[in-house]
Amino acid sequence: MRNHTTVTEFILLGIPGTEGLEMALLFLFSCLYLCTLLGNVLILTTIISSPGLHVPMYFFLGNLSVFDLGFSTTTAPKMLFYLSGNSRAISYAGCVAQLFFYHFLGCTEAFLYTVMAWDRFVAICFPLRYTVIMNHRVCSVLATGTWMGGCVHAIVLTSLTFQLPYCGSNRVSYYFCDIPAVLPLACEDTSLVQRVGFINVGLLSLLCFFLILVSYTCIGISISKIHSAEGRHRAFSTCSAHLTAILCAYGPVIIIYLQPRPSPLLGAIIQILNNLVTPTLNPLIYSLRNKDVKAALRKLICKFLFLPRLVPSSQLLEYPNTGKPQLRILLTAATWTARWLCVKLLTLRFTVTLNPLSKSIPMKFLKLTCDLYKHIKNPEGSFS
């Protein structure tokens, strides 16, 4: 009977065929990961802080931003860590956690895309009943169902993968712990896990993709019946962003898991597209093609970066010819033009005569302050 040493850690060999390109890849992937974090946090903050976006469509879009953040964070930090010259080792528990969260978030996101397609189907095909069908309770149940479905899926795959003994080589020929990369290291037959992985991942993705296609076929038929050209354009614009994101997400998954003999380099490139590029593109797809999101995003940026601020600078003077105390006031405010990234300053200087018996702010000062704010809100209007 042969003695085997139980594996306690794995060594990630990285992306196949990229030896010597570590610094270039580190720079590229760092930029993509940073854009993913900033873009999705900005979209999530915009949806939460804008009451006008508290509707089912943007509720699911906020969930998508959360999943994109978690999905990219599952693999990117460790990859950037060893690309920067640090250890490529990952503990056994760390490998288990990476595989679990990768499939949990990936499957949940696939279910979420299907739910978002259903939401668009109801909104376009049954517009008068939309608020009744997609009420808060239904949205909560659908969102919870996506989380629970993804969790069950990940538990099944992770438990089947790591119930096998790993007692030989610990060198994972990939840049993160995924089922096709870890299973060849097992010491027992892996055919059952491969079959379950094929059914759970490949066919489940195809099923969700089929349901999405059915939903959008019905949506296309309904859009073709809209008589107004503007109505057709609005409906198509809303759905095209979702379809673009779906193609970016489902394409890589189907290609990877349904290949009879997957190429390691091609599989790594497609996985990187799925893990880093797609979460980076989602905020751009949904913000640049959606007027509501763009308007809310503009308000949020203006609120935190270009918020009008009155900066009073005053000096108390007493003129000898009158003997009355005078308050010289300088008000400066930042405002923005029609091109909302451009800023200009508005300055106002005036003098107020104070009442020696009153400690309150003069009414004239309050009136001029209000007039200044009105001018900031409407720069094209008149101001005196």
C-alpha positions as CSV (number, residue, x, y, z in Angstrom):
1,M,0.0,0.0,0.0
2,R,1.5,3.4,-1.1
3,N,1.9,6.2,1.4
4,H,0.4,9.5,0.3
5,T,0.9,12.9,1.8
6,T,-2.3,14.9,2.3
7,V,-2.2,18.2,0.5
8,T,-2.5,21.2,2.9
9,E,-2.0,24.0,0.4
10,F,-2.0,24.5,-3.4
11,I,0.4,26.4,-5.7
12,L,-1.3,28.5,-8.3
13,L,0.8,28.4,-11.5
14,G,-1.0,31.4,-13.0
15,I,-2.2,32.1,-16.5
16,P,-0.7,29.5,-19.0
17,G,1.8,30.9,-21.5
18,T,2.3,34.2,-19.8
19,E,5.8,33.7,-18.2
20,G,7.8,36.9,-18.2
21,L,4.7,39.2,-18.5
22,E,3.9,39.5,-14.8
23,M,4.5,43.3,-14.5
24,A,2.4,44.1,-17.6
25,L,-0.4,41.8,-16.5
26,L,-0.2,43.3,-13.0
27,F,-0.7,46.8,-14.4
28,L,-3.5,45.8,-16.7
29,F,-5.4,43.7,-14.1
30,S,-4.9,46.3,-11.4
31,C,-6.5,49.0,-13.6
32,L,-9.4,46.7,-14.5
33,Y,-10.0,45.7,-10.9
34,L,-9.9,49.3,-9.7
35,C,-12.4,50.4,-12.5
36,T,-14.6,47.5,-11.4
37,L,-14.6,48.6,-7.8
38,L,-15.1,52.3,-8.5
39,G,-17.8,51.8,-11.2
40,N,-19.9,49.3,-9.2
41,V,-19.6,51.3,-6.0
42,L,-20.7,54.4,-7.8
43,I,-23.7,52.7,-9.4
44,L,-24.7,51.1,-6.1
45,T,-24.4,54.5,-4.3
46,T,-26.4,56.3,-7.0
47,I,-29.2,53.8,-6.7
48,I,-29.4,53.8,-3.0
49,S,-29.2,57.6,-2.7
50,S,-31.7,58.4,-5.5
51,P,-35.4,57.9,-4.5
52,G,-36.4,58.0,-8.2
53,L,-34.4,54.8,-8.8
54,H,-36.1,52.8,-6.0
55,V,-38.1,50.7,-8.5
56,P,-37.7,46.9,-9.3
57,M,-35.4,47.5,-12.4
58,Y,-32.8,49.4,-10.4
59,F,-33.3,47.2,-7.3
60,F,-32.0,44.2,-9.4
61,L,-29.3,46.4,-11.0
62,G,-28.1,47.2,-7.5
63,N,-27.9,43.5,-6.7
64,L,-26.0,43.0,-9.9
65,S,-23.4,45.6,-8.8
66,V,-23.0,43.8,-5.4
67,F,-22.4,40.5,-7.3
68,D,-19.9,42.1,-9.7
69,L,-18.0,43.4,-6.7
70,G,-17.9,40.1,-5.0
71,F,-17.3,38.1,-8.2
72,S,-14.2,40.0,-9.2
73,T,-12.9,40.2,-5.6
74,T,-13.0,36.4,-5.4
75,T,-10.1,35.9,-7.8
76,A,-8.4,39.3,-8.5
77,P,-6.7,40.1,-5.2
78,K,-4.9,36.7,-5.0
79,M,-3.9,37.0,-8.7
80,L,-2.5,40.5,-8.2
81,F,-0.7,39.4,-5.0
82,Y,1.4,36.7,-6.8
83,L,1.8,38.8,-10.0
84,S,3.5,41.4,-7.8
85,G,6.2,38.8,-6.9
86,N,4.7,37.3,-3.7
87,S,4.0,33.7,-2.9
88,R,1.7,31.7,-5.2
89,A,0.6,29.4,-2.4
90,I,-3.0,29.3,-1.3
91,S,-4.1,27.3,1.7
92,Y,-6.5,24.3,1.4
93,A,-9.3,26.2,3.1
94,G,-8.5,29.3,1.0
95,C,-8.9,27.2,-2.2
96,V,-12.2,25.8,-0.9
97,A,-13.5,29.3,-0.2
98,Q,-12.4,30.6,-3.5
99,L,-14.1,27.8,-5.4
100,F,-17.3,28.1,-3.3
101,F,-17.7,31.9,-3.7
102,Y,-16.8,31.8,-7.4
103,H,-19.6,29.4,-8.2
104,F,-22.0,30.9,-5.6
105,L,-21.7,34.5,-7.0
106,G,-21.5,33.3,-10.6
107,C,-24.6,31.1,-10.4
108,T,-26.5,33.8,-8.4
109,E,-25.6,36.3,-11.1
110,A,-26.9,34.0,-13.8
111,F,-30.2,33.6,-12.0
112,L,-30.3,37.4,-11.5
113,Y,-30.0,38.0,-15.2
114,T,-32.9,35.7,-15.7
115,V,-35.0,37.6,-13.1
116,M,-34.0,40.9,-14.8
117,A,-35.2,39.6,-18.1
118,W,-38.5,38.6,-16.5
119,D,-38.8,42.1,-15.0
120,R,-38.4,43.7,-18.5
121,F,-40.9,41.2,-19.9
122,V,-43.5,42.3,-17.4
123,A,-42.7,46.0,-17.8
124,I,-43.1,46.0,-21.6
125,C,-45.7,43.3,-22.2
126,F,-47.9,44.2,-19.2
127,P,-47.2,47.9,-18.4
128,L,-50.5,48.6,-16.7
129,R,-50.1,45.7,-14.3
130,Y,-46.4,46.1,-13.8
131,T,-46.5,47.7,-10.3
132,V,-49.0,45.1,-9.2
133,I,-47.1,42.1,-10.4
134,M,-43.6,43.4,-9.5
135,N,-44.4,44.6,-6.0
136,H,-41.9,44.8,-3.2
137,R,-42.8,41.4,-1.8
138,V,-42.3,39.7,-5.2
139,C,-39.0,41.5,-5.8
140,S,-37.7,40.5,-2.3
141,V,-38.7,36.8,-3.0
142,L,-37.0,36.8,-6.4
143,A,-33.8,38.4,-5.0
144,T,-33.7,35.9,-2.1
145,G,-34.4,33.0,-4.5
146,T,-31.3,34.0,-6.6
147,W,-29.1,34.0,-3.5
148,M,-30.5,30.7,-2.2
149,G,-30.2,29.0,-5.6
150,G,-26.6,30.1,-6.0
151,C,-25.8,29.0,-2.5
152,V,-27.2,25.5,-3.0
153,H,-25.4,25.2,-6.4
154,A,-22.1,26.2,-4.8
155,I,-22.5,23.9,-1.8
156,V,-23.1,20.9,-4.1
157,L,-20.1,21.5,-6.3
158,T,-17.7,22.4,-3.5
159,S,-18.7,19.4,-1.3
160,L,-18.3,17.0,-4.2
161,T,-15.0,18.5,-5.3
162,F,-13.3,18.5,-1.9
163,Q,-14.7,15.2,-0.6
164,L,-12.1,13.6,-2.8
165,P,-8.7,13.0,-1.3
166,Y,-5.8,15.2,-2.6
167,C,-2.6,13.4,-1.8
168,G,-0.4,14.0,-4.8
169,S,0.7,17.1,-6.6
170,N,-0.5,20.4,-5.3
171,R,0.3,22.5,-8.4
172,V,-2.9,24.0,-9.9
173,S,-2.3,24.8,-13.5
174,Y,-4.5,27.9,-13.4
175,Y,-4.7,31.4,-11.8
176,F,-7.4,30.4,-9.2
177,C,-9.0,27.3,-7.8
178,D,-11.7,26.2,-10.3
179,I,-13.1,22.7,-10.7
180,P,-11.4,21.9,-14.1
181,A,-8.1,22.9,-12.6
182,V,-8.4,21.2,-9.2
183,L,-10.0,17.9,-10.1
184,P,-6.9,16.5,-12.0
185,L,-5.0,16.6,-8.7
186,A,-7.4,14.2,-6.9
187,C,-6.3,10.7,-6.1
188,E,-9.6,9.0,-6.9
189,D,-12.1,8.8,-9.8
190,T,-13.5,12.2,-10.6
191,S,-16.1,11.2,-13.2
192,L,-19.1,11.8,-10.9
193,V,-17.9,15.3,-10.0
194,Q,-17.2,16.1,-13.7
195,R,-20.7,15.0,-14.7
196,V,-22.4,17.0,-11.9
197,G,-20.2,20.0,-12.8
198,F,-21.2,19.7,-16.4
199,I,-24.9,19.5,-15.6
200,N,-24.9,22.2,-12.8
201,V,-22.8,24.7,-14.6
202,G,-23.1,24.1,-18.3
203,L,-26.7,23.1,-18.7
204,L,-27.9,25.4,-15.9
205,S,-26.3,28.3,-17.8
206,L,-27.9,27.2,-21.1
207,L,-31.3,26.8,-19.3
208,C,-31.1,30.4,-17.9
209,F,-29.9,31.7,-21.3
210,F,-32.9,29.9,-23.0
211,L,-35.4,31.5,-20.6
212,I,-33.8,34.9,-21.3
213,L,-34.1,34.4,-25.0
214,V,-37.8,33.4,-24.6
215,S,-38.4,36.5,-22.6
216,Y,-36.7,38.8,-25.1
217,T,-38.5,37.1,-28.0
218,C,-41.8,38.1,-26.4
219,I,-40.4,41.5,-25.6
220,G,-39.4,42.0,-29.3
221,I,-42.9,41.0,-30.5
222,S,-44.5,43.5,-28.1
223,I,-42.1,46.3,-29.1
224,S,-42.9,45.7,-32.8
225,K,-46.6,46.4,-32.0
226,I,-45.8,49.8,-30.4
227,H,-47.1,52.4,-32.9
228,S,-45.0,55.3,-31.5
229,A,-41.4,55.5,-32.8
230,E,-40.3,57.1,-29.5
231,G,-41.9,54.4,-27.5
232,R,-40.2,51.7,-29.5
233,H,-36.9,53.5,-29.1
234,R,-37.2,53.8,-25.4
235,A,-38.2,50.1,-25.0
236,F,-35.4,48.9,-27.2
237,S,-32.8,51.2,-25.4
238,T,-33.8,49.8,-22.0
239,C,-33.5,46.2,-23.2
240,S,-30.4,46.5,-25.3
241,A,-28.2,47.3,-22.3
242,H,-29.5,44.2,-20.5
243,L,-28.9,42.0,-23.6
244,T,-25.3,43.4,-24.0
245,A,-24.5,42.5,-20.4
246,I,-26.0,39.1,-20.8
247,L,-23.9,38.3,-23.8
248,C,-20.8,39.4,-22.0
249,A,-21.6,37.2,-19.0
250,Y,-23.0,34.0,-20.5
251,G,-20.8,33.7,-23.5
252,P,-17.6,32.9,-21.6
253,V,-19.3,30.4,-19.2
254,I,-20.9,28.4,-22.1
255,I,-17.6,28.4,-24.0
256,I,-15.5,27.2,-21.1
257,Y,-17.7,24.4,-19.7
258,L,-19.1,23.0,-22.9
259,Q,-15.8,22.5,-24.7
260,P,-14.9,18.8,-25.2
261,R,-11.1,19.6,-25.0
262,P,-10.7,23.1,-23.5
263,S,-7.5,25.0,-24.3
264,P,-5.8,26.2,-21.1
265,L,-4.8,29.6,-22.6
266,L,-8.2,30.2,-24.2
267,G,-10.0,29.1,-21.0
268,A,-7.9,31.5,-19.0
269,I,-8.5,34.4,-21.4
270,I,-12.3,33.8,-21.3
271,Q,-12.3,33.5,-17.5
272,I,-10.5,36.8,-17.2
273,L,-13.1,38.4,-19.5
274,N,-15.8,37.0,-17.3
275,N,-14.1,37.8,-13.9
276,L,-12.7,41.3,-14.6
277,V,-13.8,42.8,-17.9
278,T,-17.5,42.1,-17.7
279,P,-17.9,43.5,-14.1
280,T,-16.0,46.6,-15.4
281,L,-18.3,47.0,-18.4
282,N,-21.6,46.5,-16.6
283,P,-21.6,50.0,-14.9
284,L,-20.7,51.6,-18.3
285,I,-23.4,49.6,-20.1
286,Y,-26.1,50.5,-17.7
287,S,-25.1,54.1,-16.9
288,L,-24.2,55.3,-20.4
289,R,-27.3,53.8,-22.1
290,N,-29.8,54.8,-19.4
291,K,-31.1,58.3,-19.0
292,D,-32.4,57.8,-15.4
293,V,-29.1,56.5,-14.2
294,K,-27.2,59.2,-15.9
295,A,-29.4,61.9,-14.4
296,A,-29.1,60.4,-10.9
297,L,-25.4,60.0,-11.3
298,R,-25.0,63.6,-12.4
299,K,-26.9,64.8,-9.4
300,L,-24.8,62.6,-7.1
301,I,-21.5,63.9,-8.5
302,C,-22.7,67.4,-8.4
303,K,-23.8,66.9,-4.8
304,F,-20.5,65.7,-3.5
305,L,-18.0,67.3,-5.8
306,F,-19.6,70.5,-7.0
307,L,-22.0,71.3,-4.2
308,P,-22.7,75.1,-4.1
309,R,-21.0,76.5,-1.1
310,L,-21.4,80.0,0.3
311,V,-18.1,81.1,1.8
312,P,-18.8,84.4,3.7
313,S,-15.9,86.7,4.4
314,S,-16.9,89.7,6.5
315,Q,-15.3,92.7,8.1
316,L,-17.0,95.0,10.6
317,L,-16.4,98.7,9.8
318,E,-17.6,101.9,11.4
319,Y,-17.8,104.8,9.0
320,P,-16.9,108.1,10.7
321,N,-19.4,110.1,8.6
322,T,-22.4,108.2,9.9
323,G,-21.2,106.6,13.1
324,K,-23.2,103.4,12.2
325,P,-21.6,100.0,12.2
326,Q,-21.3,98.5,8.7
327,L,-20.7,94.9,7.8
328,R,-18.8,94.3,4.6
329,I,-19.7,90.8,3.3
330,L,-18.1,88.7,0.5
331,L,-20.0,85.7,-0.7
332,T,-18.4,83.1,-3.0
333,A,-20.2,80.1,-4.5
334,A,-19.3,77.3,-6.9
335,T,-21.7,76.5,-9.6
336,W,-21.7,74.4,-12.7
337,T,-22.6,75.1,-16.4
338,A,-24.6,73.0,-18.8
339,R,-21.6,70.9,-19.3
340,W,-21.8,69.4,-15.9
341,L,-18.1,68.8,-15.4
342,C,-17.3,72.5,-15.8
343,V,-17.2,74.7,-12.7
344,K,-17.3,78.4,-12.4
345,L,-17.3,80.7,-9.4
346,L,-19.8,83.3,-8.5
347,T,-18.8,86.2,-6.2
348,L,-20.9,88.8,-4.6
349,R,-19.8,91.7,-2.4
350,F,-22.1,94.0,-0.5
351,T,-22.3,96.1,2.7
352,V,-25.0,95.9,5.3
353,T,-25.8,98.5,8.0
354,L,-26.3,96.8,11.3
355,N,-28.8,97.6,14.0
356,P,-26.7,98.1,17.2
357,L,-29.7,96.9,19.4
358,S,-30.2,93.7,17.4
359,K,-27.9,90.7,17.4
360,S,-29.8,88.9,14.7
361,I,-28.7,88.7,11.1
362,P,-30.2,91.5,9.0
363,M,-33.1,90.6,6.7
364,K,-31.2,92.2,3.8
365,F,-28.4,89.7,4.3
366,L,-30.9,86.8,4.3
367,K,-32.6,88.1,1.2
368,L,-29.4,88.5,-0.8
369,T,-28.3,85.0,0.3
370,C,-31.5,83.5,-1.0
371,D,-31.2,85.5,-4.2
372,L,-27.7,84.1,-4.7
373,Y,-28.8,80.5,-4.2
374,K,-31.7,81.1,-6.7
375,H,-29.1,82.4,-9.2
376,I,-26.9,79.3,-8.6
377,K,-29.9,77.0,-9.3
378,N,-30.7,78.9,-12.5
379,P,-27.6,80.6,-13.8
380,E,-29.3,81.8,-16.9
381,G,-31.8,83.9,-14.9
382,S,-31.4,87.5,-13.9
383,F,-29.8,88.5,-10.7
384,S,-29.5,91.9,-9.1
